[in-house]
Amino acid sequence: MLSFEPYGNPTYFALLGVALLPLMIGLLYGKRSRLYETLISVFFLLLTFGGPKWTQGVALIIYILYEVALTWGYAVYRRQKNSGPVFYLMVILAIIPLTIVKVTPAVDHGQASLIGFLGVSYLTFRAVQTMMETRDGTLKNYSLMTFLQFMLFFPTISSGPIDRYRRFEKDYRSVPSREKYLGMIQKGVRYIFVGFLYKFILAYYFGTMLMPKLEIMAMHSRGGFLNLSWPVLGYMYAYSADLFFDFAGYSLFAVGTSYIMGIETPMNFNQPWKSPNIKDFWNRWHITLSFWFRDFIYMRLVFWFMKHKVFKKPTTTANVTYIINMLIMGFWHGVTWYYITYGLFHGVALVVNDAWLRYKKKHRESIPHNGFTQAFAIFLTANMVCFSFLIFSGFLDKIWFTK
């Protein structure tokens, strides 16, 4: 049986074009065939999780049944009661599979979990946010079939972007006007072509051609302070470029395909390298993930701390929550010292950034703000982010601890 990584080769895109054509014709004439959308979703899920990856496919099926049972069961319960302990129990149960997947490599000598599959993190985020919005009362009409379509929407299943149930449901249950849909096709095709440039040309150059050479040079240049050298600096920039172009390219493929299907999946990147500070960076980088952490971890922790008067000052509450929030993000990437340090680094950076912005606001008359200071802020932020990506890459672990 054929097996493909999503958006991984020309054959995948050829099959995608053929499969989407009838759907496009239907939408242009004001009709959306949910049966056909389901069939092509199943087809592309089989391409992704079938063949040699059949164990991941089995894990996906079991996982979906498990999460559907939890979210549906909680939606039924929530219509009658709103117990805090029950809600917390359901959220814990929902994240247990992801926790097992993330912890297993750390405790089992790098072995992947048997229940892991491509996209388990992003599906968990969708399930948990659906449960939280059900508890809040913002999601009142839980539909089992719509939730299945939301969870198994194939363009975004492997690596996002992370959509929201209510936003997805609004698009899924409607048909855009012909004029609007023609604009969506135009955007979708443009996103896909830009994705080709990012992923198959720029990311290939930085990740496949440049990084291995810099890695060899860096390994041979060890012996100085902390084994750091100019090739390590070059690796830092090359890795940062590869990470951006590879992931942004994938995200553009996912968003472009979604648009062609009449679903306005949110964008994941918005010129992050133009950010003048770290908070603005997280408003532009992996947007759906950072907003998910903001809405469902950061804001809820702030509310809980303030409700229980844990800290006297609001600034202390915000600072502690920044660090907890980003540490959780670090642990989510994996249980290694460099992922955890990466999360802590960004948590502290957000604390320092807020302190600077408060100081700047109080002393705005004495602190210049012009084109030069703006350019310097962007330069400083970009380099700080690149350094954090060097930590994230695990390359420091290699040059420090590999003999």
Sequence and secondary structure as in RCSB ss.txt:
>XXXX:A:sequence
MLSFEPYGNPTYFALLGVALLPLMIGLLYGKRSRLYETLISVFFLLLTFGGPKWTQGVALIIYILYEVALTWGYA
VYRRQKNSGPVFYLMVILAIIPLTIVKVTPAVDHGQASLIGFLGVSYLTFRAVQTMMETRDGTLKNYSLMTFLQF
MLFFPTISSGPIDRYRRFEKDYRSVPSREKYLGMIQKGVRYIFVGFLYKFILAYYFGTMLMPKLEIMAMHSRGGF
LNLSWPVLGYMYAYSADLFFDFAGYSLFAVGTSYIMGIETPMNFNQPWKSPNIKDFWNRWHITLSFWFRDFIYMR
LVFWFMKHKVFKKPTTTANVTYIINMLIMGFWHGVTWYYITYGLFHGVALVVNDAWLRYKKKHRESIPHNGFTQA
FAIFLTANMVCFSFLIFSGFLDKIWFTK
>XXXX:A:secstr
     TT SHHHHHHHHHHHHHHHHHHHTT   HHHHHHHHHHHHHHHHSGGGHHHHHHHHHHHHHHHHHHHHHH
HHHTT   HHHHHHHHHHHHHHHHHHHHHHHHTTT   TT  TTHHHHHHHHHHHHHHHHHTS     HHHHHHH
HT GGGTTT     HHHHHHHHT    HHHHHHHHHHHHHHHHHHHIIIIIIHHIIIIIIHHHHHHHHHHTTTSG
GG  HHHHHHHHHHHHHHHHHHHHHHHHHHHHHHHTT     S S GGG SSHHHHHTTSSHHHHHHHIIIIIHH
HHHHHHHTT  SSHHHHHHHHHHHHHHHHHHHH SSHHHHHHHHHHHHHHHHHHHHHHHHHHTTTTS  SHHHHH
HHHHHHHHHHHHHHHHHHTHHHHHHH  
